[in-house]
Amino acid sequence: MTTQDTPGFSLAGGGGNAAPLAARMRPRSLDEVVGQRHLLRSGSPLRRLADASAAEAAGTSVILWGPPGTGKTTIAQALASTGSRRFVQLSAISAGVKDVRTVMDEAMRHRDFYGEGTVLFLDEIHRFTKAQQDALLPGVEQGWVTLVAATTENPSFSVIAPLLSRSLLLTLRSLDDDDLGELIDRAVAAPQGLGGDLTISESARSAIIRLASGDARRALTTLEAAAETARAQGHSELSDADVESASDQALLRYDQSGDEHYDVISAFIKSVRGSDPDAALHYLARMIVAGEDPRFIARRLMILAAEDIGLADPQGLVVAEAAAATVQLIGMPEGRIPLAEATVYLATAPKSNAAYLAIDAAIAEVKRGGIGRVPPHLRDAHYPGAKALGHGKGYRYPHDTEFGVLAQQYLPDLLVGREYYSPTDHGYERELSDRLAKLRRITRGG
């Protein structure tokens, strides 16, 4: 447990140049926070909480939910630095129920004797047990503390309902490339950062942004290591070679808006379509390491499952959809696992584009004017006067027959006998092909 009783305390500066760059560059106020514009605009709940007095802030607790390196700790400390509030930090990894109760007792004492509010920052609240979270409730309910809790997991599943209902849930987003670029430029020039004694090449800057994958802490850590490498070699400009030397990863030639982006995703899709799981996993790994948006990969897998696997394995689309939902819920890096599972499943599944070709053929015919009137017996007969027009007359109800299928015209007269869907002999479509042939013989009176 760490406690700071100095009003307006902030960890900006992190204790001098001996501290890591990420700590030295920590913002001292919400105005210095990079990214999270949707939470920091004027008049937002977070701004109002920062501007409130200790008394006004009492009872307003916040849960910050987002990926690592998006500023959860920074925002908590920036809130504490505004006004005359104590800042107390607990880690769910090491703190127990006794620690929580001690903080609550001290917060109540400081409020009653000194009129001083307490901001309690609880990191990784999802690791707290129900009993530990229950111990927070009295202080939150009575306004002894302003709780600012951080979590990388969905609070709906990891935070008890009474605490969640008494807190403002704010979702943080991964930093975009512009945010990371601003952070890097600021760190290169700032006296508490690199001090401006190094410049950075555009390629090195882009490489750090790519390797950071939306994580501010990772960006600053990589920048610091690369700067040390450049200085050791007597460089005045930090290059992408310095970044690669300082990183445990080779720098990929991968621009998310350039040719390499399209080439890799194209190779990925074609490898899955071509039933080569090893090649598909290679290209998946390249996209993951390069920081490609996992939701983009998941969407492409769903499209592929419908287009290239289709009814040869109807489970393919279910697997792809499940992977997409899981990635959306748990994020990265764990999201790589369902993406890999879906990739291997789809690559090894039987393939068919018959349904894809069928709908395209039907659309093409409609666009050419091949429409025709709906047969009278299929028309809606529920509205007044419909029966007088002959709508529904002669319609035969399939469920009245022994096998649930009977001879009846469904296509317009103009298109009688037309066949758009031609199943393959691959996977489930082999069985479907035989069944469809029988169905067509019955429905078309063969």
C-alpha positions as CSV (number, residue, x, y, z in Angstrom):
1,M,0.0,0.0,0.0
2,T,1.3,3.4,-0.9
3,T,-0.1,6.6,0.7
4,Q,0.6,10.2,0.0
5,D,-0.8,12.8,2.4
6,T,0.4,15.9,0.6
7,P,-2.4,17.8,-1.0
8,G,-2.2,17.9,-4.8
9,F,0.3,15.0,-4.9
10,S,1.2,13.6,-8.3
11,L,3.8,11.1,-9.4
12,A,4.8,13.2,-12.3
13,G,8.5,13.2,-12.6
14,G,8.7,9.8,-11.0
15,G,11.6,10.6,-8.7
16,G,14.1,12.0,-11.1
17,N,16.1,10.6,-14.0
18,A,16.6,7.3,-12.2
19,A,13.0,6.5,-12.8
20,P,11.9,4.8,-16.0
21,L,10.9,7.2,-18.9
22,A,7.2,6.1,-18.6
23,A,7.2,7.3,-15.0
24,R,9.0,10.5,-15.7
25,M,6.6,11.3,-18.5
26,R,3.5,10.6,-16.4
27,P,1.1,13.6,-16.9
28,R,0.6,15.9,-13.9
29,S,-3.0,16.8,-14.8
30,L,-5.8,15.6,-17.1
31,D,-4.8,18.4,-19.6
32,E,-1.5,16.5,-20.2
33,V,-3.1,13.1,-20.8
34,V,-2.7,11.9,-24.4
35,G,-5.7,10.1,-26.0
36,Q,-9.1,9.3,-24.4
37,R,-10.6,12.4,-25.9
38,H,-14.1,10.9,-25.5
39,L,-13.6,11.0,-21.7
40,L,-11.7,14.2,-21.3
41,R,-13.8,16.7,-23.3
42,S,-15.1,19.7,-21.5
43,G,-18.0,19.0,-19.2
44,S,-17.4,15.2,-19.2
45,P,-18.0,13.3,-15.9
46,L,-14.2,12.9,-15.5
47,R,-13.6,16.6,-15.9
48,R,-16.4,17.4,-13.4
49,L,-14.9,15.0,-10.9
50,A,-11.4,16.5,-11.3
51,D,-12.8,20.0,-10.8
52,A,-14.9,19.2,-7.8
53,S,-14.0,20.0,-4.3
54,A,-13.3,17.1,-1.9
55,A,-16.9,17.4,-0.5
56,E,-18.5,17.5,-3.9
57,A,-16.4,14.5,-5.1
58,A,-17.3,12.4,-2.1
59,G,-19.5,9.5,-3.1
60,T,-18.6,9.7,-6.8
61,S,-16.5,6.6,-7.6
62,V,-15.1,5.6,-11.0
63,I,-14.2,2.3,-12.6
64,L,-11.7,2.7,-15.5
65,W,-11.9,-0.3,-17.9
66,G,-9.5,-0.6,-20.7
67,P,-6.4,-2.4,-22.2
68,P,-3.0,-2.0,-20.6
69,G,-1.1,1.2,-21.2
70,T,-4.2,3.4,-21.9
71,G,-3.8,5.7,-18.9
72,K,-5.8,4.2,-16.1
73,T,-3.2,4.9,-13.4
74,T,-2.4,8.3,-14.9
75,I,-6.0,9.4,-14.8
76,A,-6.4,8.2,-11.2
77,Q,-3.3,10.2,-10.1
78,A,-4.3,13.2,-12.1
79,L,-7.7,13.2,-10.3
80,A,-5.8,13.1,-6.9
81,S,-3.6,16.0,-7.9
82,T,-6.6,18.3,-8.2
83,G,-7.8,19.8,-5.0
84,S,-6.8,19.0,-1.5
85,R,-7.2,15.3,-1.5
86,R,-5.1,12.5,-0.2
87,F,-4.1,9.8,-2.6
88,V,-3.9,6.2,-1.5
89,Q,-3.0,3.3,-3.8
90,L,-3.7,-0.3,-3.3
91,S,-2.8,-3.3,-5.5
92,A,-5.3,-6.1,-5.7
93,I,-2.4,-8.5,-6.0
94,S,-1.0,-7.8,-2.5
95,A,-3.7,-6.0,-0.5
96,G,-6.1,-7.9,1.7
97,V,-9.4,-7.2,3.5
98,K,-7.4,-5.8,6.5
99,D,-5.6,-3.3,4.2
100,V,-8.9,-2.1,2.8
101,R,-10.4,-1.6,6.2
102,T,-7.3,0.3,7.4
103,V,-7.7,2.7,4.4
104,M,-11.4,3.2,5.1
105,D,-10.7,4.0,8.8
106,E,-8.0,6.5,7.9
107,A,-10.2,8.1,5.2
108,M,-13.0,8.5,7.7
109,R,-10.6,10.0,10.3
110,H,-9.1,12.5,7.8
111,R,-12.6,13.5,6.6
112,D,-13.9,14.1,10.2
113,F,-10.8,15.7,11.7
114,Y,-9.2,17.6,8.8
115,G,-12.1,17.9,6.3
116,E,-9.8,16.2,3.8
117,G,-11.1,13.8,1.1
118,T,-9.3,10.6,0.1
119,V,-8.9,9.2,-3.4
120,L,-8.3,5.5,-3.3
121,F,-6.8,4.1,-6.4
122,L,-7.3,0.3,-6.7
123,D,-5.4,-1.3,-9.5
124,E,-6.6,-4.6,-11.0
125,I,-9.9,-4.6,-9.0
126,H,-10.9,-7.8,-11.0
127,R,-8.4,-9.7,-8.8
128,F,-10.2,-8.7,-5.6
129,T,-12.4,-11.4,-4.1
130,K,-16.1,-10.7,-3.3
131,A,-15.1,-10.3,0.4
132,Q,-12.5,-7.8,-0.5
133,Q,-14.9,-5.8,-2.7
134,D,-17.5,-6.0,0.0
135,A,-15.0,-4.3,2.4
136,L,-14.9,-1.3,0.0
137,L,-18.7,-0.7,0.1
138,P,-19.0,1.2,3.4
139,G,-16.4,3.8,2.4
140,V,-17.9,4.2,-1.0
141,E,-21.5,4.4,0.3
142,Q,-20.6,6.9,3.1
143,G,-18.4,9.0,0.9
144,W,-15.3,8.4,3.0
145,V,-13.3,7.7,-0.2
146,T,-13.5,8.5,-3.9
147,L,-12.8,5.1,-5.3
148,V,-11.0,5.1,-8.7
149,A,-10.6,1.4,-9.7
150,A,-8.8,0.1,-12.8
151,T,-9.4,-3.1,-14.6
152,T,-8.5,-4.8,-17.9
153,E,-11.4,-7.2,-17.6
154,N,-15.1,-6.5,-18.2
155,P,-16.4,-5.1,-14.9
156,S,-19.8,-6.7,-15.5
157,F,-18.2,-10.0,-14.7
158,S,-15.5,-9.1,-12.3
159,V,-17.0,-6.4,-10.0
160,I,-19.8,-7.1,-7.6
161,A,-23.1,-5.5,-8.5
162,P,-23.5,-3.2,-5.5
163,L,-20.1,-1.6,-6.1
164,L,-20.7,-1.4,-9.9
165,S,-24.1,0.3,-9.4
166,R,-22.4,2.9,-7.1
167,S,-19.7,3.7,-9.6
168,L,-19.3,5.5,-12.9
169,L,-18.0,3.1,-15.5
170,L,-15.7,4.7,-18.0
171,T,-14.2,2.7,-20.9
172,L,-10.7,3.6,-22.1
173,R,-9.5,2.9,-25.6
174,S,-6.2,1.9,-27.0
175,L,-4.2,4.9,-28.1
176,D,-4.2,5.5,-31.9
177,D,-1.1,6.2,-34.0
178,D,-1.5,9.9,-33.7
179,D,-1.7,9.7,-29.9
180,L,1.4,7.5,-29.7
181,G,3.2,9.9,-32.1
182,E,2.4,12.8,-29.9
183,L,3.6,10.9,-26.8
184,I,6.9,10.0,-28.5
185,D,7.6,13.5,-29.7
186,R,6.8,14.9,-26.2
187,A,9.2,12.4,-24.6
188,V,12.0,13.1,-27.0
189,A,11.9,16.9,-26.3
190,A,10.9,17.1,-22.7
191,P,13.5,17.9,-20.0
192,Q,12.2,15.1,-17.9
193,G,12.3,12.8,-20.9
194,L,15.2,12.5,-23.3
195,G,16.0,16.2,-23.0
196,G,16.2,16.9,-26.7
197,D,19.7,15.6,-27.1
198,L,18.6,13.0,-29.6
199,T,16.4,13.4,-32.7
200,I,14.3,10.5,-34.0
201,S,13.9,9.4,-37.6
202,E,10.5,9.1,-39.1
203,S,11.0,5.3,-39.6
204,A,12.1,4.8,-36.0
205,R,9.1,6.8,-34.8
206,S,6.8,4.6,-37.0
207,A,8.5,1.5,-35.8
208,I,7.9,2.3,-32.1
209,I,4.2,3.2,-32.8
210,R,3.8,-0.1,-34.5
211,L,5.5,-2.1,-31.8
212,A,3.5,-0.4,-29.1
213,S,0.1,-1.6,-30.4
214,G,-1.8,1.2,-28.7
215,D,0.0,0.9,-25.3
216,A,1.6,4.2,-24.1
217,R,3.8,2.5,-21.5
218,R,5.2,0.1,-24.1
219,A,5.9,2.9,-26.5
220,L,7.9,4.9,-23.9
221,T,9.8,1.8,-22.7
222,T,10.8,0.9,-26.3
223,L,11.8,4.6,-26.9
224,E,14.0,4.6,-23.8
225,A,15.7,1.4,-24.6
226,A,16.3,2.5,-28.2
227,A,17.7,5.8,-27.0
228,E,20.2,4.1,-24.7
229,T,21.3,2.0,-27.7
230,A,21.7,5.0,-29.9
231,R,23.7,6.9,-27.2
232,A,26.0,3.9,-26.7
233,Q,26.8,3.9,-30.3
234,G,27.3,7.6,-30.5
235,H,24.3,8.3,-32.7
236,S,22.7,11.8,-32.7
237,E,19.6,10.5,-34.4
238,L,17.6,7.5,-33.2
239,S,17.1,5.1,-36.1
240,D,14.9,2.1,-36.8
241,A,18.0,0.0,-36.4
242,D,18.4,1.3,-32.8
243,V,14.7,0.4,-32.2
244,E,15.3,-3.1,-33.6
245,S,18.5,-3.6,-31.5
246,A,16.7,-2.5,-28.4
247,S,13.6,-4.6,-29.0
248,D,13.1,-8.3,-28.8
249,Q,11.2,-8.3,-32.1
250,A,12.4,-7.8,-35.6
251,L,10.7,-4.8,-37.2
252,L,8.2,-5.9,-39.7
253,R,7.6,-4.0,-42.9
254,Y,4.0,-3.6,-42.3
255,D,2.0,-0.4,-42.8
256,Q,-1.6,-0.8,-41.7
257,S,-2.7,1.5,-44.5
258,G,-0.2,0.5,-47.1
259,D,0.6,-2.3,-49.6
260,E,2.0,-4.7,-47.0
261,H,-1.3,-4.6,-45.0
262,Y,-3.3,-5.7,-48.1
263,D,-0.7,-8.2,-49.2
264,V,-0.5,-10.0,-45.9
265,I,-4.3,-10.2,-45.3
266,S,-4.7,-11.4,-48.9
267,A,-2.1,-14.1,-48.4
268,F,-3.8,-15.0,-45.1
269,I,-7.2,-15.5,-46.7
270,K,-5.9,-17.4,-49.7
271,S,-3.9,-19.7,-47.4
272,V,-7.1,-20.5,-45.4
273,R,-9.1,-21.0,-48.6
274,G,-6.3,-23.2,-49.9
275,S,-6.4,-25.4,-46.8
276,D,-2.9,-24.7,-45.6
277,P,-3.1,-24.0,-41.9
278,D,0.6,-23.6,-41.4
279,A,0.8,-20.8,-44.0
280,A,-2.3,-19.2,-42.6
281,L,-0.9,-19.2,-39.0
282,H,2.3,-17.6,-40.4
283,Y,0.4,-14.7,-41.9
284,L,-1.8,-14.5,-38.8
285,A,1.3,-14.2,-36.6
286,R,2.7,-11.4,-38.8
287,M,-0.5,-9.4,-38.4
288,I,-0.6,-10.0,-34.7
289,V,3.1,-9.0,-34.1
290,A,2.6,-5.9,-36.4
291,G,-0.3,-4.7,-34.2
292,E,-3.1,-5.3,-36.7
293,D,-6.6,-4.7,-35.3
294,P,-7.7,-8.2,-34.2
295,R,-11.3,-7.3,-34.9
296,F,-10.4,-6.7,-38.5
297,I,-8.9,-10.2,-38.7
298,A,-12.0,-11.7,-37.0
299,R,-14.3,-10.0,-39.5
300,R,-12.3,-11.4,-42.4
301,L,-12.6,-14.9,-41.0
302,M,-16.3,-14.6,-40.7
303,I,-16.6,-13.4,-44.4
304,L,-14.3,-16.3,-45.4
305,A,-16.4,-18.8,-43.5
306,A,-19.5,-17.8,-45.3
307,E,-17.9,-17.4,-48.7
308,D,-15.4,-20.2,-49.0
309,I,-16.7,-22.9,-46.6
310,G,-20.4,-22.3,-46.6
311,L,-22.6,-25.4,-46.3
312,A,-19.7,-27.8,-46.7
313,D,-19.3,-27.2,-42.9
314,P,-22.0,-25.0,-41.5
315,Q,-20.1,-24.9,-38.2
316,G,-17.4,-22.8,-39.8
317,L,-19.4,-19.6,-39.5
318,V,-20.3,-20.4,-35.9
319,V,-16.6,-20.9,-35.0
320,A,-15.6,-17.7,-36.8
321,E,-18.4,-15.7,-35.1
322,A,-17.4,-17.2,-31.7
323,A,-13.8,-16.2,-32.2
324,A,-14.9,-12.6,-33.1
325,A,-17.1,-12.3,-30.0
326,T,-14.3,-13.7,-27.8
327,V,-11.7,-11.3,-29.2
328,Q,-14.1,-8.4,-28.6
329,L,-14.6,-9.5,-25.0
330,I,-11.1,-10.4,-23.9
331,G,-8.9,-8.3,-26.2
332,M,-5.3,-9.0,-26.8
333,P,-2.9,-10.8,-26.3
334,E,-5.3,-13.6,-25.2
335,G,-7.4,-13.0,-28.3
336,R,-4.6,-14.5,-30.4
337,I,-5.8,-18.0,-29.2
338,P,-9.4,-18.0,-30.5
339,L,-8.1,-16.3,-33.7
340,A,-5.6,-19.2,-34.2
341,E,-8.3,-21.8,-33.4
342,A,-10.7,-20.3,-35.9
343,T,-7.9,-20.1,-38.5
344,V,-6.9,-23.7,-38.2
345,Y,-10.5,-24.9,-38.1
346,L,-11.4,-23.0,-41.3
347,A,-8.2,-23.9,-43.1
348,T,-8.8,-27.7,-42.4
349,A,-12.6,-27.6,-43.1
350,P,-14.1,-28.8,-46.4
351,K,-14.6,-25.9,-48.8
352,S,-17.6,-24.8,-50.9
353,N,-18.5,-21.5,-52.5
354,A,-21.8,-22.9,-53.8
355,A,-24.0,-20.7,-51.6
356,Y,-22.0,-17.6,-52.5
357,L,-22.3,-18.4,-56.2
358,A,-26.0,-19.1,-55.8
359,I,-26.9,-15.8,-54.3
360,D,-24.8,-13.9,-56.8
361,A,-26.5,-15.8,-59.7
362,A,-29.9,-15.0,-58.3
363,I,-29.0,-11.3,-57.8
364,A,-27.6,-11.1,-61.4
365,E,-30.8,-12.5,-62.8
366,V,-33.0,-10.1,-60.9
367,K,-30.9,-7.2,-62.1
368,R,-31.4,-8.5,-65.7
369,G,-35.1,-8.3,-65.2
370,G,-35.7,-11.9,-64.5
371,I,-38.4,-11.3,-61.8
372,G,-41.9,-12.4,-62.7
373,R,-45.0,-12.1,-60.6
374,V,-45.4,-14.0,-57.4
375,P,-47.7,-17.1,-58.1
376,P,-51.2,-16.3,-56.8
377,H,-51.3,-19.2,-54.4
378,L,-48.2,-17.8,-52.6
379,R,-49.5,-14.3,-52.2
380,D,-50.6,-12.8,-48.9
381,A,-54.2,-13.7,-48.2
382,H,-54.6,-12.1,-44.7
383,Y,-55.8,-8.6,-45.6
384,P,-59.4,-7.8,-46.4
385,G,-60.3,-8.4,-50.1
386,A,-57.2,-10.6,-50.8
387,K,-59.3,-13.8,-51.2
388,A,-61.5,-12.1,-53.6
389,L,-58.4,-11.5,-55.8
390,G,-57.6,-15.2,-55.6
391,H,-54.6,-14.7,-53.3
392,G,-53.7,-17.9,-51.4
393,K,-56.2,-20.0,-53.4
394,G,-54.8,-23.5,-54.0
395,Y,-51.9,-23.1,-51.6
396,R,-50.9,-26.5,-50.2
397,Y,-49.6,-26.7,-46.6
398,P,-46.4,-28.9,-46.5
399,H,-46.9,-29.9,-42.9
400,D,-50.2,-31.7,-43.9
401,T,-48.2,-34.3,-45.7
402,E,-46.4,-37.3,-44.3
403,F,-42.9,-36.1,-45.1
404,G,-43.4,-32.3,-44.9
405,V,-42.8,-31.7,-48.6
406,L,-45.1,-31.8,-51.6
407,A,-45.3,-30.8,-55.3
408,Q,-46.0,-27.1,-55.6
409,Q,-44.8,-24.2,-57.8
410,Y,-42.7,-21.6,-55.8
411,L,-40.8,-19.7,-58.5
412,P,-42.6,-17.2,-60.7
413,D,-43.8,-18.6,-64.1
414,L,-40.9,-16.8,-65.8
415,L,-38.3,-18.8,-63.8
416,V,-39.9,-22.2,-63.4
417,G,-37.2,-24.8,-63.4
418,R,-34.4,-22.4,-62.5
419,E,-31.6,-23.8,-60.3
420,Y,-29.2,-21.3,-58.7
421,Y,-27.7,-23.5,-56.0
422,S,-25.5,-26.4,-57.0
423,P,-23.9,-28.1,-53.9
424,T,-20.5,-29.7,-54.2
425,D,-19.5,-33.1,-53.0
426,H,-17.4,-31.6,-50.2
427,G,-18.2,-32.2,-46.5
428,Y,-21.8,-31.7,-45.5
429,E,-22.8,-30.6,-49.0
430,R,-22.3,-34.2,-50.2
431,E,-25.3,-35.2,-48.0
432,L,-27.1,-32.0,-48.9
433,S,-26.6,-32.7,-52.6
434,D,-28.6,-36.0,-52.4
435,R,-31.3,-34.4,-50.3
436,L,-31.7,-31.4,-52.5
437,A,-32.0,-33.7,-55.6
438,K,-34.9,-35.5,-53.9
439,L,-36.5,-32.3,-52.8
440,R,-36.4,-30.8,-56.3
441,R,-37.9,-34.0,-57.7
442,I,-40.8,-33.8,-55.3
443,T,-41.5,-30.0,-55.3
444,R,-41.2,-29.8,-59.0
445,G,-43.3,-32.8,-59.7
446,G,-40.5,-35.0,-61.1
